[in-house]
Amino acid sequence: MSQAQPALDTNGIRSGFPGLTGGWHYLDSAATAQKPQVVIDAATRAMGADYATVHRGVYARSAEMTLAFEAARRKVAAFIGGAEDELVFTRGATEAINLVAQTWGAANLKAGDRILLSLLEHHSNIVPWQLLAERTGVAIDVCPLTGDGRIDLDAAEAMLTREHKLVAFAHVSNVLGSVLDGPRAVALAHGVGAVILLDGCQAVPRLPVDVAALGCDFYAFSAHKLYGPTGIGALWARRELLAAMPPWQGGGAMIDRVTFERTTYAPAPQRFEAGTPAIVEAIALGAAVDYVSAIGLPAIHAHEAALVGQLRRELAARNDVTLFGPEDSAGIVSFALDGVHPHDLGTILDEEGVAIRAGHHCAQPLMDHLGVPATARASFGLYSDESDIAALLRGIERTRRIFG
Ligand SMILES: Cc1ncc(COP(=O)(O)O)c(C=O)c1O
């Protein structure tokens, strides 16, 4: 049977990533991606020669910066199939989900209502809902997983009732790499009149995402996993929902008119962006979107899928490795090496110049379900290639020799 080959020219790509020099094998892109020089250059220009505030300045530099900032918003929105007035810049996915919980959730949910999450969610898509539940009395249900580690949508269908007002699922699992059947999840949620939030943190760097085609209501992601800077991410929300949501943080830039008697607010998305925004970060995120778009997500997805296939085959051929997650996981391979704690494996791999993630991956309920305290996780980016897999396998072999 012919196996898919990694499709991208990683030698050329790697030379554009200053963080990848020196033969380092970086297999932790699901935690955060390395940055291409074009993104670094865009940030440097925005913080240097082009720097000024946005929205308020009457001078030309500020007007130009405002245009660049809003152009970044347009670009980011278009990248996921949305419109610019539906795109709120946040500090990241975590803040985006908290925003939905604290504004839409607080305004629309009450005791007796239910929220459906899944067993594989990142803590960022659990704890904000628990905080909301403490305040409002809503109940949280947890959708189980299929045997191969996908959100079990048959189970979700059986669990969902008219009392469910919100479904919040990861589009791609940060531990298992399992890809949600987005359209079906949306249809199930809408079928009982619930809205659906997709946590797209691990999906946007790996799959073409189109919120319009998905039909979801909220979509959250972070720039730093998409080859952009830390400190910025986005919440996309359906226009009608966003328009009806009350503000959450108060301050400059989110108002229409302030008096001590009564304050009125700016329309969305500005209503949700109090204070001076992350100007430099937004512009750098726009550059990251340009960079990724030029390579193309279908090519990135095919490239990572081939690497996942290769690594899973190599690990499955050993008799001392447990693999977690489905065969077709997106860019992420979680595993356990018999008799070796993932932290020990990670430490020995580090000595070999291989960086993996070892831990609970901010998904402790999933670890409990898998019956392990932690997993070892290798995750790929568009710059990853077979040399990273070979180095990882050499490191695993050395670890085996050390631990016997
Ligand atoms: C699936 C998923 N959701 C949410 C997050 C939180 O992202 P951030 O820490 O950038 O807000 C992550 C990051 O690891 C993630 O992988």
The ligand as an SDF file (V2000), in Angstrom:
LIG
                    3D

 16 16  0  0  0  0  0  0  0  0999 V2000
   -7.6400   22.9360   22.2820 C   0  0  0  0  0  0  0  0  0  0  0  0
   -7.1240   24.1280   23.0340 C   0  0  0  0  0  0  0  0  0  0  0  0
   -7.9910   24.9910   23.5600 N   0  0  0  0  0  0  0  0  0  0  0  0
   -7.5950   26.0850   24.2280 C   0  0  0  0  0  0  0  0  0  0  0  0
   -6.2570   26.3510   24.3960 C   0  0  0  0  0  0  0  0  0  0  0  0
   -5.8690   27.5850   25.1520 C   0  0  0  0  0  0  0  0  0  0  0  0
   -5.1620   28.4540   24.3280 O   0  0  0  0  0  0  0  0  0  0  0  0
   -4.4350   29.7370   24.9380 P   0  0  0  0  0  0  0  0  0  0  0  0
   -3.6460   29.2520   26.1090 O   0  0  0  0  0  0  0  0  0  0  0  0
   -3.5890   30.2330   23.8190 O   0  0  0  0  0  0  0  0  0  0  0  0
   -5.5100   30.7030   25.3140 O   0  0  0  0  0  0  0  0  0  0  0  0
   -5.3100   25.4760   23.8840 C   0  0  0  0  0  0  0  0  0  0  0  0
   -3.8660   25.6980   24.1120 C   0  0  0  0  0  0  0  0  0  0  0  0
   -3.1280   24.7870   24.4340 O   0  0  0  0  0  0  0  0  0  0  0  0
   -5.7480   24.3380   23.1640 C   0  0  0  0  0  0  0  0  0  0  0  0
   -4.8840   23.4800   22.6370 O   0  0  0  0  0  0  0  0  0  0  0  0
  1  2  1  0
  2  3  1  0
  2 15  2  0
  3  4  2  0
  4  5  1  0
  5  6  1  0
  5 12  2  0
  6  7  1  0
  7  8  1  0
  8  9  2  0
  8 10  1  0
  8 11  1  0
 12 13  1  0
 12 15  1  0
 13 14  2  0
 15 16  1  0
M  END
$$$$
